Amino acid sequence: MGDFSKQSRIVITCQRGLARWLADELVELGHSEVEQFHGGVSTNGSLLDCQRLNMTLRCASQVLYSLRRFRCNSPEFLYRELGRINWEEWLGPESYFSVTSNVEHPSIRSSMYANVRVKDAIVDRIRGISGERPNSGHELNGVVVHLFWRGSDAELFLDTSGPTIAKHGYRRLPGKAPLSEALAAALIRGTNWRGETPFVNPMCGSGTLAIEAALIATGRAPGLFREDYAFKHLRGFEPKTFEQIRSELQQKVHPPAAGVEIVASDHDPEAIATAKANATAAGVSDLIAFELCDFRQTRVPEAPGGVVIFNPEYGHRLGEVRALETTYKELGDFLKQRCRGYRGYVFTANPELAKKVGLRTSRRMEFATAKLEARLLEYELYEGTRKNKEPKEQSLAAEEEPVSE
């Protein structure tokens, strides 16, 4: 049986632009040796740690546990090297497994060929020991093996997640062009909101930002919405340990701080209905005040220090962009006139439309959505007059350089 307590390298992948926020999560969870790279972070730990990471992380996609790093220059060498791994510790002839890969090598024209060589090595090893072969396929509903091969460097992992954990498991209805749950969680981290002040999300769409805010405010881990992970199909997995982790996470759920309000609005009845259904599935519908109205009529709680965040349309065609110019200007007017004492945020992939907001940014944080570069723009919305706040605003102007990974 596999040793779930053995220490090894853990690589945690994420969507483009989220590595910084994922690294922050790991540090908060007590991981001291965290290395950040373009597509994720790495740290050290065991498969027991991987279980907890899968169930706790909000900004991650996959949690990969390293089995072996080696030099590799051909598919034949790959097959031989993988045949030396004790696969019988992790799966047997009764198992089902799949292979994924990230390969860039001149000897490999298709990643599918690399996957086949990995599969052949595993099957031949298990069949040589037991006389029977395990089943394999493309579905990620069993043991998942991941190959990373770039140049002459190769590393083989157990993908302990299976289907991505960027989906937090509560969204029943996607709505129109929804944010991924992981991206929404990272955007909230970017605002430095920690569930202690009001959170306002006009143009809420399917409600992902407001729901993630409610989960953060109550300490609900995303793993509480999901039952199956790839690590559960490995030999050596102990269900009691998994249930103990779930129980510990459940015990950490708490009521929101006194006075905290989460307000989400949209002018589209279908969007509000979708958002309410998703919030109900997440168990937080009673924590979010959903309002059917134009964003200009969104209620802003009087308590100071809150966050208001917009994710407006970006526009794909010239006519759409021109129509949105007025929307972005009125969005800026709403922030300036209705949200004094708050921090305002606009998440957009259209820098030209962002200029129409008409407010001076204090921070610009790099993100990405789909295949587009995007920014989370921060605006300090001072109480009182601009004249009284001028020295502070001048100091903030020095912070306008983009935050990069």
C-alpha positions, -999 to 999 in steps of 0.1 A, spaced: 0 0 0 11 35 -7 26 56 21 4 87 26 28 101 52 59 102 29 72 137 22 77 148 -14 74 178 -37 38 191 -41 30 212 -72 -3 231 -71 -15 245 -104 -39 273 -110 -55 294 -137 -34 320 -154 -28 350 -132 -38 334 -98 -4 321 -86 2 351 -64 -30 346 -45 -26 308 -43 8 314 -27 -8 336 -2 -33 309 7 -5 283 12 14 307 35 -18 313 55 -22 275 59 13 272 74 34 262 44 67 280 48 86 267 17 64 280 -11 79 287 -45 58 306 -70 59 301 -108 38 311 -138 12 284 -136 11 277 -99 32 271 -68 52 243 -52 58 233 -17 66 201 3 43 177 20 27 143 21 -4 128 5 -22 136 38 -13 172 32 -26 169 -4 -60 158 10 -63 189 31 -51 212 3 -76 198 -21 -104 205 4 -92 239 16 -77 259 -13 -99 283 -30 -76 295 -59 -62 262 -70 -69 239 -100 -49 206 -94 -28 193 -65 0 171 -78 22 149 -56 56 141 -71 67 105 -75 99 109 -94 120 136 -112 144 124 -139 162 133 -171 144 120 -202 153 122 -239 130 97 -257 97 79 -253 117 46 -249 136 61 -219 103 74 -205 88 39 -206 119 23 -190 121 48 -162 84 45 -154 87 8 -153 110 11 -123 83 29 -102 64 7 -77 30 12 -92 16 -17 -73 18 4 -42 -8 28 -56 -30 7 -78 -38 -29 -87 -55 -49 -114 -89 -38 -100 -81 -1 -104 -91 23 -131 -66 50 -140 -61 78 -165 -30 98 -177 -27 135 -184 4 153 -195 21 186 -203 48 177 -228 72 197 -250 100 176 -265 111 171 -301 105 134 -300 68 139 -291 45 152 -318 14 145 -298 9 145 -260 -14 115 -266 16 94 -276 34 103 -243 2 94 -224 1 60 -241 38 53 -232 30 62 -195 -1 40 -196 19 11 -212 46 13 -185 20 12 -157 -1 -16 -172 30 -38 -180 43 -33 -145 10 -43 -128 4 -72 -152 40 -85 -146 33 -87 -109 -3 -98 -107 -9 -114 -141 -38 -90 -147 -40 -55 -161 -58 -25 -147 -84 -6 -168 -76 28 -182 -93 56 -201 -98 93 -204 -123 99 -176 -108 114 -145 -128 93 -121 -101 70 -107 -64 72 -101 -49 101 -122 -12 101 -132 3 133 -146 35 136 -167 54 169 -170 81 167 -196 99 198 -209 132 195 -227 153 169 -209 135 174 -176 106 151 -167 86 147 -135 58 122 -128 30 130 -104 -1 115 -88 -28 141 -96 -46 139 -62 -75 161 -75 -89 145 -106 -115 169 -119 -104 205 -113 -109 220 -78 -112 254 -94 -149 245 -96 -161 245 -60 -191 223 -65 -220 244 -56 -228 261 -89 -259 244 -104 -266 270 -130 -237 288 -148 -255 319 -161 -240 340 -189 -202 341 -191 -197 332 -154 -164 338 -135 -148 306 -123 -151 301 -86 -113 301 -82 -110 334 -101 -138 349 -80 -120 339 -48 -87 353 -60 -104 386 -69 -118 389 -34 -83 382 -20 -71 410 -42 -95 434 -25 -81 424 9 -117 418 21 -118 393 49 -154 392 59 -154 419 85 -171 448 65 -199 451 39 -194 435 5 -214 449 -24 -216 433 -59 -237 452 -85 -241 434 -118 -238 401 -99 -247 378 -128 -248 342 -116 -237 354 -81 -203 338 -79 -185 368 -64 -212 372 -37 -213 335 -29 -175 332 -26 -176 363 -3 -203 345 19 -182 314 20 -151 334 31 -172 353 57 -184 321 73 -152 300 69 -168 274 46 -141 254 28 -148 245 -8 -141 209 -1 -173 206 19 -192 206 -14 -174 177 -30 -172 140 -22 -149 125 -48 -112 132 -54 -85 111 -72 -66 105 -40 -96 84 -27 -88 58 -54 -52 52 -44 -42 21 -24 -35 32 11 -63 57 13 -81 57 46 -117 69 46 -116 77 83 -88 102 78 -108 119 50 -139 121 72 -119 135 100 -106 163 78 -141 170 66 -153 171 102 -126 196 112 -135 218 83 -171 217 91 -164 227 127 -146 258 114 -178 271 98 -191 301 118 -217 329 115 -205 361 97 -191 389 118 -217 412 134 -229 439 110 -215 423 79 -238 426 49 -234 411 15 -255 428 -12 -257 415 -48 -279 432 -75 -287 427 -112 -313 441 -135 -319 407 -151 -346 386 -133 -331 354 -148 -296 363 -134 -311 369 -99 -330 336 -101 -298 318 -111 -277 335 -84 -303 326 -57 -303 290 -68 -265 288 -67 -265 305 -33 -290 280 -20 -268 251 -32 -239 267 -14 -259 270 18 -255 308 20 -287 322 5 -297 336 38 -265 356 40 -268 375 7 -294 402 0 -302 398 -37 -318 428 -53 -335 430 -87 -326 465 -99 -303 486 -121 -268 489 -106 -274 526 -99 -301 517 -74 -280 491 -55 -282 495 -18 -249 504 -2 -248 497 36 -237 527 56 -210 509 76 -176 523 64 -146 503 52 -166 480 28 -159 467 -6 -179 473 -38 -168 453 -68 -180 453 -104 -174 428 -132 -190 446 -161 -191 434 -197 -159 440 -217 -174 444 -252 -161 423 -282 -173 444 -311 -170 481 -318 -207 488 -314 -208 470 -280 -178 490 -268 -194 523 -277 -226 513 -259 -206 503 -228 -187 536 -226 -217 552 -209 -221 523 -186 -185 525 -174 -188 563 -169 -220 558 -148 -203 530 -129 -176 556 -119 -203 581 -109 -219 554 -87 -187 547 -69 -179 584 -64 -213 595 -53 -227 564 -34 -197 545 -20 -177 571 0 -156 554 27 -155 521 7 -129 507 -16 -142 503 -51 -130 477 -77 -137 471 -114 -126 439 -130 -123 443 -168 -104 430 -198 -109 463 -217 -84 490 -207 -100 516 -230 -134 512 -213 -117 513 -179 -106 548 -187 -142 558 -189 -147 551 -151 -131 585 -146 -115 578 -112 -79 576 -103 -67 540 -95 -47 533 -64 -37 497 -75 -39 477 -108 -37 440 -103 -30 416 -131 -54 387 -137 -67 368 -168 -101 357 -179 -105 330 -206 -78 340 -231 -79 377 -222 -56 398 -201 -76 415 -174 -71 439 -145 -86 444 -111 -86 482 -106 -88 496 -72 -103 530 -63 -100 546 -28 -134 563 -23 -126 589 4 -151 603 28 -152 641 29 -137 664 3 -109 657 -21 -90 687 -8 -89 672 27 -75 639 13 -51 652 -12 -18 643 6 -30 607 10 -41 604 -26 -8 617 -39 10 590 -20 -13 564 -35 -5 576 -70 30 561 -65 13 526 -62 -2 526 -97 25 503 -112 9 470 -123 12 441 -98 28 412 -118 34 376 -110 
